[in-house]
Structure formats: structure tokens, C-alpha cells
Amino acid sequence: MNILGISAFYHDSAAAIVRDGEIVAAAQEERFTRIKHDSRFPSHAVDYCLQSVGLTPEKLDYVVFYEKPLLKFERLLETYLATAPRGFGQFLAGLPVWLKQKLHLPREMDKALNHAYKGRYVFTEHHESHAASAFFPSPFEEAAILTMDGVGEWATASFGVGRGNKVQLSHELQFPHSLGLLYSAFTYFTGFKVNSGEYKLMGLAPYGEPIYRDLILEKLIDLKPDGSFRMNMDYFGYCHTMYMTNRRFERLFGGLPRKPESPLTQREMDIAASIQAVTEEAMLRTARHVHQVTGMKNLVLAGGVALNCVANGRILRETPFENLWIQPAAGDAGGALGAALFVWHQLLDNPRKSDGRDRQRASLLGPAYADEQIRQFLTGRGAKYHAYSDEQALITTVAELIDQGKVIGWFQGRMEFGPRALGNRSIIGDARSVEMQSTMNLKIKFRESFRPFAPCVLREDVADYFEMRPHEDSPYMLLVAPVRADKRLDSLPASLQGLEKLKAKRSVIPAITHVDYSARVQTVDPERHPRLHRLMTAFKQKTGCPVIINTSFNIRGEPIVCSPEDAYRCFLATNMDVLVLENQILYKHEQPQAKQHEVEEYKTRFSLD
């Protein structure tokens, strides 16, 4: 039986295929259209999912959408009526797309499926989809479930339990009270883009002090011991305007929102530290309460707030839960996957067996490209490349290049599903390098210098470098852990403030050690990432270090690369040294000059001037 799950129209549209209960394909629309966080109907992602398993639309048994649009429209209408006439402009701005598309989803899905699908359309609730995406692929037979995001139909957070082939949500928090929207309000106020800049706010937090924490808890959010809360909506504009915050919010924090791309000040750093502290406290209180109510030893998470990997690490270390599993595509994209799994298990009552391993297939669910396809493309572009038939020779060469300080585009196997590059569409480098963080940020990624990079570490060595349990699994880069004390260097000089802290060498792996001595850890094992594990093993044998940098293969403003063409274009337009496309190695100095108009078009498209 083949079930197609779809998420669309709000953030990160995606599609996923579940065949007889197994996840076989999933991808975000942005990877094909090259429009970051593309929210349009995911026609390209649907086509990929069908083609990847040799399906035509008429062979589908069910098509399921990840939320109930009529219920969501009800919330929008009620919110408008409750705030009228202030929200009339916002209501008018959003109405056309509702009347044209969102209220006519069966028509839109018919169009995407070439009117060939004759079966039933199913609509699950938003947080049901999140819950299903968190529990059903998890390695647990039973677990507590916690979902937290901006807003679905009405719910902004929910919890319950998963057992066997069923999920049951028993509690929820409703709009407008939302931890996700609270965090996004501060993302907006500090000058970053809502729904994509939240990572930047989290990365900026360690440069500041949480001096506004008590003010936030006093004026903006009434946080209860069980993690529930109410927000003081007098300070927020998102119910009735196009802006997240208002004048009262500005007066509370001493000025206007920071203008995008303007210099960061200590105010923004302290605000970031403060809202991060409040968010962590809310998530910790909620997790403890969920444990108290459910009595479970395992916890699964989904929803956009579950991408706050600093809070996730604290939940694992500081709450009674023994084990934690987080959906790698925790945001709306993962809702497509969850919706399909919900139909298979919950509605059709098909059994689910857990064997202690997750069923996410390493979240490598996107397109792959054969050597023949890659060579045909490179030959057509006149690219100079070195083809390897001996894998060990390729591995040895790349390990030596990393040791030489080269920045390498690493393109292997199937593309990742979710916001993190997990070793198949990655830029990799030497974590021991003092200069590597600023080099990658400014010359490769074209992004803010303060942004931290994540480490890949061999799973067998994780406890030697990070404060984690021996062989502890973190394959999806969703946990932050402290670097071990014996790997740290002297503490930061008190004279260094704000972004000056970047100047200090913080550990023996400085390129991935944040200013608070933390790192967003990805463990690499031979089962999920066999070639990357072999590469890192060779690098460890050469250098004694089992850790490398892993960042997503893209530049600022661009989605992670999907195809060899995407990778080659990014390679030429940046200061990357080497590109590895499956079994082909390309060196920048050997390449013909990129056509100037192509480079300029690329830079203009992604604002790289």
C-alpha cells in the first residue's frame, strides 16, 4: 500500500511516501525550486517521491494532507473578529490565497497528480501529524510525545503518549499563546527573518547575558511550574498586524527593532541570551511535567521548537527522561511524513514493531545521482575531474586534503530530509583549525561571522570529546552538548566582549566549539553513513582526531544543494577548494573560469554582493 503525505502553504512545503509502513522517500520543495523555505504546493517534491519508487498517481492508495485547512481558517476568522477592526488589513492580505488555494486543497492536489488519482483525500490535524512524525519512526515501543511550534489549526503545543501503533494526545496549548511565536517575535525584533532566522538567534545567545530574562517573565509571559503559560498580548502584533511586535514591546526593550543587516549590538546579544534562557526554562518545565503525567522513560519531540537543540540537550541531561528522539524534519516539512504514517498506523490499524532502531533511514530520503549522470554533466560543462574506481584511494586523498586545511564540498548518496546536512550534502573541514570557522562563514557561506559550525564525531569516540554517554546516538545533529573539560583551553579573557570572543581559541577543536564551550553534535556510525564513517576513520588514523566540521552544502539564502549542477555552481561561486561528487574529485584551481554572467546571476539571486 502506498500513501503520499503532503505539507504546503505555510513553511517548507514537502512530500513523503510511505509504502507498507516503511518510509521510502521524502523531500522539501525548496530543494528543487531553489527558493528557500518554498511554501507553494510541492509539485516537484511529489513528482520526485512518485518517480523514486516507480509510482504513478493512480497507483496511490491514499493521499493525506498534514492539517485541516477549514479548522485553520476558522481560527483566522475568529482571530480577526476578536481584534476587529485592527486586523482588517492583515485579513484582506491573506484572504486571496485562501479563496484561491487553501480552501480548495483537493483541487490543488488533483492538479499536482494530473487528475489521475481517484482515491480518497485524508486530512489529519497539524499536531497529530507532528506527533506521528515523532513517535512512529522512533526506536521506542512506547514514549511520551511532546510537540511545540508556532501554531497549527488552534494548537501551539501538545503532549500525550505513543504505544505500539497508536498516538494519543491528551493536552494542548492554544493560539495565541505560543512558545514558537514568542521566539519568532524576538527573532524579528533582533533583525533576523522569521521562520528562518531562529537559528541565528540561538547561535547569538552565548555572546550575551540574560539580563532581560526576569523582565520577559514579568511582562511578556506568565510561565507556570508545569510549563503552561499565557502571553501578554498587549506587547505583540501578530494577531492583527503584519508585525510580530509593537510600540509597547519597543519601549520595553529600549528602542526600535534592529534593521536587518545592520551591525549587531550588545542589546541584541543580551536579548538573544534572555529569550533563549526563557525558552529553555519553558521546555524543561514542560518536559518534567510530561514525565510526571505519563511516567514514561522515553520522550519524542517534533514541531519547530524541537529544533532548539540547546534546549534539547538540557532536556536529556536535566529531566528524568532516559532517552530522547527528535524528528529530524521537526518543522512543517516533517508533517508530510507524519501524516502518511498516521494513516498507515492510526487510521488503518497496521501493526508497528520496534527493534530499538529508528525507522527514519538516517533521514537520507531524497534524490541520489549515479556516477554516469555526474560525469555526463561534468563533461558537458567542460569541468576537469579525477574519477576514482578505488574507494580507499578516494578516502585517503580526501582525508589528506582535510588535514591540509582544504574546504571540501562533499556530495554523496541520497539528499537529506530536514534542515540539517547530515553528511551527504555537506561542506566539511578540519575542526582543529583556528581560522576555519571565520573562513567558512565569510568566504564560503557568506554569512554572519558569529554563526557556529557543528562537529561530526565518530560515535565510538563521542564521550572522549563531549559530555555525552559512551556511544550515545545523535545522528541528526539535534542535541547540543558541552565539550569535555579536558579538551578545553583556558577560559575566555574577561576583556573580550560580544563578538570579540570569537578571537579566543576555546578548545583543541576550536572550529566547532562555541563561545560557551558547547557544540551541536552529530555522531557518525558505519550503519547510517558508511562512506563518511570510513573517511573520518581515515582522518583519525592520520591525525588522531575523530572530529571534523560538517555544515550544509549551500550559501546564505540558498537551500541545501540537491543535484550535481547545484553543487558545481556553488563550488565555482565560492572559495571552496575541493568538490567530491560521488567518486569524482574536482580541484578549484583546475577548473575553467566560470562564465561571468552565471556567477553574477548566482550572486544576485542569493544576495551575495
N, C-alpha and C positions, 0 to 999 in steps of 0.2 A: 504494500500500500504506500502511495506517495502523497505526501502532504506538503504544500507550499505555504510558508509563512511570510507575511509582508508587514513592514512598518513604513510609514510615509507621512509627509506633510508637516512634520514638526521639527525634527532634528535628526540628521543621519539616517535617511531612508535606507532600507536594506531588504534583502530577501534571503530565505533559507529553505532548504529541502530536507525533510525527514523521511527516510524510507524504512518502513517496517521498524520504526522506533530508533533507527540509527541516524545520527547527524551526518549527512554526506556532502553538503555544500552550503556555503553562506558567504555573502559579500555585501559591502556597502556601495550604494550608488556612486558616491563621490570618487571611488577608485577608477571608475570607467569614464565619467564625465569630466574628471579633473577639476571639479568645483567643490571646494572644501565644505564639508557638512551639508552636502546637497540634500535638500528636503523634498524634492519633487518625487513624483511616483517613480519607484525604482525599476523602470523598464529594462535597463541594461543589466541590473543585478538579477532580475527574473530570468532574462534570456540566458545569462551565464549559468544560473543554477539548473535550468532545464537542460541546456546543452551538455553540462558537465556529467550528467547521468544518463544522457541519451533519451530524454523525455520530450514529448510534445504535449501541449496543453490538454489535449483530450485524454491523455493517459493519467492525469492527476485525479486523485480520489477526493481530496479536499483542498480548498484554498481558504486560508484563515488570516484575518486582519487583527493586529495586535491590540486594538482598543475599540470602544464603542463610540462612534462619532456622534450619534444622536444624543447620548448622555453627556458628551463633552460640549456639544452645542447648547444643551440645557444649562450647563454651568456658565457658559459665556453670557447667555441671555439673563440669567438670574444675577450675575455679577453686574451687568450693565444696568439692570433695573434697580439694583441696590445702591448704585453710585450715581444714577442719572441726576442731572444731565451732564455731569462731569465727564463720563466715559463715552459720550456720543461720538466724538471724533475717532477714538480708537475702535469703537464698534463698527462705524462706517468703513474704516480702513480694512478691517478683517472680513467684512461681510461678503464681498465679491467672490473671494476664493472659496468660502463655504458654499455659496449658492452655485458656483461653477463646478467644484470638485468634491469637497469634503462631505457634502450631504448626498453625493451620488457615487459612492465608492464602488458598488457593483458595476456601474457603467465604466468607471475608470479601470477596474480590474479586467472587465470584458475586453476593453480596448487593448490593454497590455498583453492579453492572452489571445489576441487575434480572433476573438469571439468563438474560439474553438472549445473552450472549457464549458461543459454543460452540467457540472455538478453543483454542489451547494456551497455558498459562501458562509463562513462562520466568523463571528466577531467575539473575541474574548475581551475581558476588561484589562485595562492597561497594567494594573499592578498584579493581576493574575498572570499576565504574560511575563512580567519581571520575576514573579515567584517561581513560575515554571522553569524559566531560563536558569534560575539559581539552583533549584533543587534537583530537577530531573537529570541534568548532566553531571551532578556532583558524585563523589565517590561514596556517599553515605546512604545507608538503608533508611535512616531517619535523621532528621535535623530540624532545628528551629530555622525559620525563614524570616529575614528582615529586608524589606525593600524601602528605599528612600530616594526621592528625586525631586524635580521641580513640581510638576503636577501632571496627573493623568486626566481622567474624567473629573472626578472630585478629589480622590485620594492623593495625598502627597507623601505618605509613608504608610506601611502596613507591616504586621507581623502575624505569624502563625506557625504551623508545623507541616512538615512533609514526612509521610510514611509510605514506603513501598511505591505504589503508583498513583498516590493522591497528594495534593497540596490543599491545605485548609487555612485560609486567612481569617483570623478571629478579631483583630483590632486594626483600626486605621485612624490616621490623622487627615483632616480635610483642608482644602483650599479656603482662605488664602494663607493659612499657617503652614509654612514650608521651609525646611532647612535648606533645600536646594535653591529656592528663590531668595532666601536670606543671603546665602553665599554669593549668588549671582548679583544681588544688589551691591555688595561690596566689590565684586569684580568690575561692575560698571563704574562705581564711584572712584576706583583707583585707576581708571583709564584703560581697562582691558575689555575685550569683546565678550559679551555674554554668550554662554554656551560653547565657548572655545578658550577663553582666557582664564578659566578657573584653575587650570594647571599652573599658569603663571603666578596667580595669587598665592597658591600653595607653595610654589618654589621661592617666592619673595619673602614669605613669612619668617624664615630664620634670620633674615637680615635686620629685623625689627624687634621691638619689645612689646609685649601685650598690654600696653598702658591703657588701652580703651576697653579691655575685657569687661571690667566691672560696669562701665558706662553702657555697654551693649546689653548686659544682663539686667541693668536697672531700667533702661529707657526703651529698648527695642524688642526684647524677648523675655517672657516670663517662663523660665525653664524649671520644670518640676523635677523632683527626685527620680521619677520613673522615666524621664526623658521626653515626656509630652510637653508641649509648650503652646503659648499663644503669642503672636506677634502684635506689636502696637502699630496698627496700620496707619496711624497719623503720620508716620515717617516714610511711608513707601508710596510709590505712584503706580505700581504695575497693574493694579486693578482697574484703573480708569485713565491712564495716560500711556504714552509710548516710552516713558522713562521709568527706570527702576526705583529711583529715589526722588525726594522733593526738597523744597527750600528748608523745611524744618530739619531734615537729615543733614543738609549742608551746614546749617547753623550749629548742629550738634558736634560736627567734626571740623569746624573752623574754616570753612571755605567751600568753593565750588569743586565739583569733580575734576580730577586730573584730566587734561586733554590727552587723547591718545597720541602716542609717540613723543610726548613732551618728557623732559627729564624727570626721573623718579626722585622724590624727596624722602626725608626721614618720616614724614607723615604717612606716606603710602606704605612704607615698610612696617611701621608700627600698627597701622590699620590692618594690614595683612596678617601680622602676628596675632592681633587681637581676635579677628573673626575666625582664624584657624583654631585658636585656643577654645573659643566658644563652640565651634563645630565639633571638635574632638570631645569636649565635655558632654555635649548633647548625644553624640553617638555612643560614648561609653556608658552614660546613664541608661540609654535605651537598651543597649546590649545586655547590661546587668539585669534590667527589668525583664527582658525577654527570657533570659536564662531562668530567672526566678519563677516566671509563669509557666514555662514549658518544661523545665527540668532536663532539657536536652544537653548533651555534651558537645554536639556539633552545631555549627551555625553556618548558614549560607546567606550571601548578600547579593543584591542586584539593585539597579537604579543608578542614576548618575552620581549620587552622593557616594556610592560604593567605590567610585574611582578615586576617592580621597585616601590614597594609600598610606599617608601618615597616620590617620585615624585607624585604618585597618590594622596596622602593625600594633597599635596600642590596644585594640580590642583583643588581639591574640595574646598579647603579653599581660594585660591587666584585668581581664574579666575571667569568670570561671569556665568559659568555653575552652575545651581542649583542642578542638580542630576548627579550622575556618576554610571555607571555599567560596571564592568570589567569581561570578560570571565574568569572563574576560571582556565580553562586549556588554558591559553592565548598563550602558545607556539605552536609548531608544532602539538602536540597531539590534541589540540582543533581544528586544521584544518580538522580532520576527521569528527568531529561533524558539523562544519560549512559547509563542502562540501555537506553533506547529507541534511542539512536544505536548502542550496542554491538550490538544485534540487527540493525539495518539493515546496518551495515558489516562487523562482525566475523563474525557468525554467518551472515548471508545473502550475504556477499561482494559487496555492491553497491559500485560504484566511488565514489571521493571525489576531487574535483578542488579544488585550492586556487588562488585567484587573488590572494593577498596581502591579502584582506579576510576578517575573521572572519564566521562564519555565525550569530552569536548574535542578529542582528536588533536590535542595541542593547539587548538584554535587555528589550525592551518587548513582552511576550508575554501580558500579562493583559487584563482587560476594558477596553473603551472605551465611552463613552456619547455619544450624539448630542445636539445642541443641543435637539432637540424633547423628548427624555427629561428633560433637565436643566430646561428651562423648565416642563414639566409638574410636576416635583417642586417647584420653587421656588414656582410659583403655588399649589400645594396647601398649602404651608407658610406662605403669606402673606408671602413674602420680597420685599424690594424689590431689584430688579436692573436693570442697564443692559445691554441687548443691543446688540452691535456687529455690523454687517454688513460694515464696512470693517476688515480685519485691521490695516492700517497705523495706523489711528486707535487701535485697541486697544493695539497695541505701543507707540505713542508715549505713551499715557496711563499704561501700566504702568511704562515707563522713567522717566517723571516722578515717579511715586509712589515708586519705589525711591530716586530722588535726594532725595526729601523725607524719607527715613528711615522710610518705612512698612514694616511687616512684612506680607508677602503670601503667601497660600496659592495655589499655582499648580497647577491640576488640568487636565491636557491628555492627550488620546490614550490609548494603552494603558498599563496599570499595569506597573510594573517587576517582573521576576522576580529574586529575590535580596534580600539585606538592605539594599541601598542604594537610596535615591531618586535617580534619575538625571535629573530634570528634568521628569517627568510627574506625580508625586505629591510635590511639593516645597514647602517653605516657603523663600522667597527674600528677600534683603535686601541692603543696601549694605555691602560689605566694607570700605569706608573709615571706617565709623562706629566710634568708640572704645567706645560703650556697647552696640553691637549684640549682642556675644557674651553679656554678662550679661543683657540684656533678653530675648533669645530663650531662654536657658537657664531663667531663673527665672520669666518671665511667660508664655511661650508653651509651652515644652516641659515645664515643671515638673520639671526635673532638676538634677543637681549643677552648680554654677557652673563647675567646672574643665573640663567637657567641651568639647573643641574643635569648631569647625564647619569644614566643608570648603568650599573655593572651587570654583566653576565658572569656567573661564577659556576665552576663545576660543582654539581650538587654534592659530590663526595667531600668537597673542601669548604662548604658554606660555613660550617661552625668555626673554622680556623680564621676566618676573616670578618665574620659578622656575628652579632649576638643573637644567634638562632640555634635551634636544636640540631644535633648531628643529622645530616642527610634530610633536613627539613625541606619540604617541597614548596617552591614559589615560582612555578614555571611561567606565570602570566604577568609578572612584574607589577603586582598589585599590593605588595607589602613593603613598607619602609622599616629598616632595622638599623640600629647603631653599628658603626664599625667597631670592631673589638678594640679594647683599650691598648692591647699590646701592639696593635697596628697603627695607632695614632701617633702623631708627633706632638711637639709642645703645644700647649693651649694658645689660642689666638691672643696676640698682644692687645691690651686694653685700649691702646691708642688707635686701633683700627676700628672704624665705624662704618655702618652701612655697607655699600658695595666695595669699600676698601678691603673688606675681609677676604675678598677673592685673591688678594695678593699673597695670602699666607698658605704655605704648604701644610696640609692638615693631616696627612697620613701617608703611608707607603704606597697607597693607590690614590693619589690626590685628584686625578681627573674625574673620579666618581664619588668623592667624599664631599658632601655638602658642608656648609659652614657650621652646621650644628652637629657634625660628625655622623650624619645619617646617610643612608643610601637606599634607593628603590631597587630591591634585589630581584634578579631573575636567576633562578637555578637552571642549569643545563644538564640534561641526563641523556644517556645513549638511546633510550626508547623514543622520546619525543623529537629530539634534534640530533640524529646520529652524525651527520656531517659536521655540524657546528661543534659537537662534543669532541669529535676527532681533531678538529682544528685547535680547539682550546687545550686539549691534551698535548698536542704537539708544541703549542706555545708554552705550556707549563714545563714540558721536558727541556725546552730550550732555555727558559728564563727562570724557572722556579715559581712563576706566578700563575695561578689558575683563574685570574680575573682579567676581563677585557671590558672596554666600553661597548655598549650597544645602544644606539639611538636610531630613530626611524629614518628610513631612506626617503627623505624629502627635504625641501627647504621651507622656510617660513611662508605660510599662506597657501601651500600646496598639499594635497593629500599624499599619503604614502604611495610610492610608485607601485604600479600594477604590472606593467608589461616591460619587456626589454627596451622598447623605444622610450618609455618614460624614464627608465634608469639611465640610458645612454644620454638623453637630453640633460638630465640633472647632473650627470657626471661632467659633461662638457661645460656647463654653465657655472660650475662651482670650482673651488680649489681642491677638490678630491684628487688623490694621487693615483688610485688604482680602482678598477672596476672588475669584479668577478661575477660573470654571468654563467651560472652553472659550471661547465668545465672550460670556460674561456676566460683568460686573464687579459685585461686591457690596461696599458700604461698611458697616463695622460700625455707624457712628453712624446709619445709615438703617434698620437692621433693627428689626422689632418685638421687644419683650422676649421672650427665650426663656422657654418655660414653666419655671417654677422647679423643678418636680419632675423635668423632663427633665435640667436642668443638674445637679441634685443626684444623680440616678441615674448620670449620666456620670462625675461626680467620684468618687462612691463606687466605681464599677466599676473605675476606674483609679487609685484611691488618691491623689486629688489634694487631700486635705484639708490 
